[in-house]
C-alpha cells in the first residue's frame, strides 16, 4: 500500500474513535440503563454492565469507513477480506457476549460449571450458548484466514480461546483492558519481528480503532462507572486472537495457543485474582488507574456539594 494512503488510513483509524466516543457513550449509557443492565461488581456495588457495546459500535463504524476508503482507493482484495472478516468476527463474538450479559442464569462458572449444568439438568446455559456460538464463529473464520490444514487448526484454537482468555480477567475494573493491551503489544512486536514493519502495519489498520476505543473506555471501566461485560471482553479477546492469526508466524501462533490452553486449564482450578494479589508487581499493575470505592464516594459527595 502507498505511504500516503497508509497515513490517511491510520489518521482515520485514530481520529474517528475520538470523534465518536462522546455521542456514542451518551447514547449507549442511556440504552443500557433503559434495558436494566445493572449488575453487582466484585465489591457488591451496582455497576452498569455490557459497556463494551459502546466500544464495539465505535470500532465497527470506524472499520466500515476504513473499508469504504480502501474500496475507493482500489486496495488489494486480501486486505479488504481481512477487514471484512475482522469486523464480522468481532461483531459476532460481541453478540454472543451480549446474549450472556442479558441472561439471568449467572450461577454456572467456567467450562466445568456450564457442562455440569448441561449434564445434570439437560439445560443450556447462556454461557454454553456463548461457547457454541463462539466456537462456530472461530471455525468459520479460521480456515478462510489460513492456507493449510495445520495453520487452520492453530487459527481455530486461537480465535476460539482468545475471547474467553480476556473474559477470564474481566473480574476487576479495567483488568481485561490491560490484558488486551499487553497481548496486542506482544502481537505487534512479534509481527514486526517476523513480517517486517510495513506488512505488520497493514494487518493493524483494523485493530487500531479497537485499541483507541479501549483507551477511551479505560477511565469509565477503571473508575467503576461501567463494566465491559462479556460483550466487550469477547470483542477485545477476538481482536487479540485475530492480531496473532493475521500478523504473526505460525510458530508464534502455536506458542500463544499453548499459553492460552494452559491459562484456560489453570483457571478451572485456581483464582487469577488471588494470584495477582499475592504477586507485588502484578498487584500494582492491576491497581494502576483504578478508582477505589472510597474515592468514588468522595467524588460523588464533592460533586453534589455536600460536606
Buried (B, 14 or more C-beta within 10 A) or exposed (E): BEEEBBEBBBEBBBEBBBEBBEEBBEEBBEEBEEEEBEBEBEEEEEBBBBBBBBBBBBBBBBBBBBBEBBEEEEBEEEBBEBBBBBBBBBBBBBBBBBBBBBBEBEEBEBBEBBBBBBEEEEEBBBBBBBBEBBBEBBBBBBBBBBEEEEBBBBBBBBBBBBBBBBBBBBBBBBBBBBBBBEBBEBBBEBBBEBBEEEBBBBBBBBBBBBBBBBBBBBEBBBBBBBBBBBBBBBBBBBBBBBBBBBBBBBEBBBBBBEEBEEBBEEBEEEEBBEEBEEEEEEEEBBBEBBBEEEEBEEEEEEEEEEE
